[in-house]
């Protein structure tokens, strides 16, 4: 299995620190609003990475945080005449609701910044003690010049950064270098704060993830992931803080997903093309949003549009229809085995080989979906030709396994029984009697009645299959 490592800018064979176990940290959202389609991409992408690692037999400890103290949250609280805690609690619940809709598995741990203050203060103090940080009037800064490898993730040169920053940004007299960043900021009137050795205040953004990763996964982890916008400065600063404290490699592999554009334009509120997952789910089901996100390679830009979403919905419908047809076929098939079963099962296993080859190549979900489409074609052809129940069950098992790795068809796994099932099946039986009596006018009328109820029927060798359109 190869992963493109942002740190080295190349694909590398994935070898975890401990055989059979993976430690993975994914940066979560700042909770002041509903998550948008850009937030949804890392949620879905890295959930799929986790699922595939588990499929390959790894035990994955997956940590994804919530940033629940931030200027944006405080601003929202003031606008709503509420508290920072109330706002963050509300939007954590909303983020989890959307994540559940997208079939994103809950993390092993979902830490929150406000619950980690003692550890944050402890790490800042350690950085001061080791000469990597300094305090000035209640503000603690990280000294970027103290870490010789600063810039190794983003490939930015520190001296050039310092020169560039001095031209662009108004000088902060308290900073030793213009690139130094805040670890602890002093309290402002009307803002939440915590006591510390440097006075009441709250942490800077970057220190939080370093602390939570260390607390729940240890000083060195296998995979750190997030959107490509986090490479600099957030992840660069995390490396500087963590490695300055521990003297060890912080993360062995760094993964970053590409941006989502909207109709080929950068998404922004000012451009009027900013969409939350909740808004999109009113037009397209959550499962379609997930399928759309997985339809492109995670490192490449992904363009969001109604046309592309509709194409994803059509593609997913094709997969769902095959699942329904196969289930119906198995329920009604009377041929238990056939002479070509071994040949069929070898062909079925070939789809797993294609799927895993795609996923082993830096989690190429687009090619993995192609392998599923090929399996769908195989299923449809063999339903028509009439394969054995044994081969059909093998195909169903493989189909479910591959779809589960991608987290698609979740709504098919445990669908509630249709409340009109008895009426529908009674009408289907009456239609069958009418056709047998060659009363085609009645049969057609019943089909129309079912269609008006939103029911599609399909005549097969194994009987009539029905489903809601």
Secondary structure, 3 states (H helix, E strand, C coil): CEEEECCCCEEEECCCCECCEEEEEECCCECCCCCEHHHHHHHHHHHHHHHHHHHCCCEEEEEECEECCCHHHHHHHHHCCCCHHHHHHHHHHHHHHHHHHCCCCCCCECCEHHHCHHHHHHHHHHHHHCCCEEEECCEEEECHHHCCCCCCCCCCCHHHHHHHHHHHCCCCCCCCCCCCEEEEEECCCCCCCECCCCCCEEECHHHHHHHHHHHHHCCCEEEEEEEHHHHHHHHHHHHHHHHHHHCCCCEEEEEEECCEEECCEECCCCCCCCCEHHHHHCCCCHHHHHHHHHCCCCCCCEEECHHHHHHHHHHHHHHHHHHHHHHHHHHHCCCCCCCCHHHHHHHHHHHHHHHHHHHHECCCHHHHHHHHHHHHHHHHHHHHHCCCHHHHHHHHHHHHHHHHHHCCCHHHHCCCCCCCHHHHHHHHHHHHHHHHCCCHHHHHHHHHHHHHCCEEEEEECCEEEEEEC
